[in-house]
Amino acid sequence: MPASSTPLQIAAATAHAAPPRIVAVGYRRINKMMQELAPKFADRAVVEVLDVGFEHAVSRLRSMRQTHPVDVIVAAGSNGAYLRQHLDMPVVLVKVGGFDLMQALTQAKRLAARVGVITYEGMAPELSPFGELFRLEVAQRSYRTEDEAQACVRELAHLGIGVMVGSGVVADVADQMGLTGMFLYSLDAVRGALEDALEVARASRIEQAKRERLNTILAQLSDGVIAVDQSERIQTLNPAMAQLLGITPGQWMGQKLSEVCAELSLQSTLRLARPDLEKIERVKGKALIVNRMPILEQGVLTGAVLSCQDPISIQRVDRHIRTSIKPNAVATHYELGEFLGSSPAVARVKQVALNCARSQATVLLIGESGTGKELIAQGIHMASERRDLPFVAVNCAAVSESLLESELFGHEEGAFTGARRGGKVGLFEAAHKGTIFLDEVGEMPVALQARLLRVLQEREVLRVGATEPTPVNVRVIAATHRDLSAQVAQGLFRLDLYYRLNILRIDVPPLRERLDDIALIAQALQHKIGQRLTLKPAQAQATQALIDALVVRAPHYDWPGNVRELENIIERLVAYGAGAALAGAAADPQGFLRATAPELFSQSSGAPTEDRPLEGLKERQAQIERAEIRKVLADCGGDRGLASARLGISRTTLWRKLK
């Protein structure tokens, strides 16, 4: 047997390794026949012959069975019947056939006209046809014990019958009384019994191998299993069930299930022949999920099977599966190269993002709305070793507090009214081994900030309604347009969470601080939108003129919506400029631009227009502000950090105002 053989293969091989062991039991005359035939079966079986009977045979066979299994027993008459009653091993009886009886009667007729046939109860065929055929008077008697056999011989002898046909017991008693005893069994009958024993042994070996295979399979199951027969007597009880019930596997074998454990009764299943699934039963103080199924073989009910599961184990396995199986990666749309721009600010952001991608630490992206924070988050994910794993994004400001908790951390079945059956996996679990992007994290309710902090600290998630946490391996990237330090001062954001998030920080510049990138971004957006709308050459020419006009106008606008606003305006210009009724847009692009995107010419723009006097109040204030900034910067020797501190503004604001 190879070293890699499974327990199932070993069990099957052991069942077929040795030849069948047949024990033939008989004494006096039949024993001689068995001894004569045993060597002829040596190539197919081990045949042992015992010259004992009744009680002695039982004790001998039990002793033999302890050292080596006995497949089948062969015996005759009352001896065989006794062994069947007192042993749980298959017993094949030597049968009396019509040919045996004809031979015995032929020999008896030569000796007398009247013959007695004494057989063990139910062992001889109907004698009337034989008596008529041989013109022989036949008196038949039957016995159950050896004493009854002797009484039958005496009775027939008293009737003047001197020839007795029967088993070895009958023939021996007749001889002892001075009568003639004719042995009923023939060599062919004994040979036939031994052949039958071989077939029984072969079938028994096959059945035993199946039983061992089934028991081996059941022993490997984590579910508890009990199988019963039609009388509800336990035939199989696997180790998992024994452990659930706190018993030894063999303790209940052969007993009625409803008598040893009424809660698990299978009487209803046997009576109705109907499955009963996923019932919650309390057994010995423990809640179990119970399934009951009838066993039907060729349409006939032969028993029932019950399986049990521990709900806690099911939850544990469910968590293990959800955290161990590699999920399909969520498709990401962007890489860092798609964060367009050639300005120093963009170069700096890309370099810092690449450095963040090499780390596993939490990243905090700070920038105004529409600056491309999610694009950078996806770019970091795609540049990291987690690129082939999930990227999950959630906007913390777009979901209510009650739903956000369930979305982020998941919930168990029945955790609250309306909870999904079977529970729900939270986004942290869904992002296991990948990246989760928490957009607008500054909008997260304070109550949930504590739970998020625990996830970041312990790297485990506790579902709503659960008692056991689930470990997760998630890279967190958070983004906000708010000043979190100011929110901490106002009590709107936890200081400890701020420190947990603010490990790797990227300040994403607004569009107005990288105006030189607008032309490049606008061309890329126009190309993408134009491909989607499949513009004709004339339409593309008209929209190109509008984009050129937009690029000229762009530096005079503050772009509060940043790149997202720029994309929206370009989408509008391409859609409107491509219309047949507006083909004149190419002739007067500035006029069309003013009509289509009036916000670019509004009073809130950062530069003067022909509609706004240069010497307006706001412009005069701006001039005063610029003069003050220049003076402070000169006093600080050009040190922008010191100058921004004296002015009470951030370095970013100072840089923007200087530009």
QUIFENMO-V851150 format. One record per helix or strand of 2 or more residues. SS is the DSSP state (H for helix, E for strand). FROM is the first residue (numbers start at 1). LEN is the number of residues. If there is no record, write none. Layout:
BEGIN
ss from len
SS FROM LEN
SS FROM LEN
END
This chain:
BEGIN
ss from len
H 7 11
E 20 6
H 29 13
E 45 6
H 55 13
E 72 4
H 77 10
E 90 4
H 98 12
E 114 7
H 128 7
E 137 7
H 146 13
E 163 4
H 168 9
E 180 4
H 187 34
E 224 6
E 233 5
H 239 7
H 257 4
H 262 3
H 267 6
E 276 8
E 286 12
E 300 11
H 311 14
H 336 3
H 344 14
E 363 4
H 373 11
E 391 5
H 401 9
H 427 4
E 435 5
H 441 3
H 446 13
E 460 2
E 470 2
E 475 6
H 484 6
H 495 7
E 504 4
H 511 3
H 515 19
H 537 18
H 562 16
H 580 7
H 589 8
H 598 4
H 617 19
H 640 8
H 651 8
END
